[in-house]
Amino acid sequence: MQDALAALEKNYMNLNQQLNMLSVNCTADQKSALMNQVVAARTAYWSCVNKAFHDDDPQVVSLTSQLNAANKQLSNAVQQMGDITATLNQITQAVTIATGLAALVIAA
């Protein structure tokens, strides 16, 4: 699996696996925002399955690196979950990067 697709998959799977725990700690508005981010992460991932990226494209390399770092920060934020707003901000940041990376997929 390409690094870019693996990063997109990790982003979506992490959010999906933590959805119940995260939503318990959210207000109704935060739950809605969380669901929007999960849908965006899922769309980014599934739009790239069975497609390819130009792995030598500096933009792909940069966004993959940024997404890997954001995924790590997101995992830490979810584990520590001291502030749901900060966690939701981490989710939004990671999904924004994932969406930008998914936009660079090559049509198969």
Secondary structure, DSSP 8 states (H G I E B T S, - for coil): --HHHHHHHHHHHHHHHHHHHHHHT--HHHHHHHHHHHHHHHHHHHTTTT-B--TT-HHHHHHHHHHHHHHHHHHHHHHH-S-HHHHHHHHHHHHHHHHHHHTT-B--
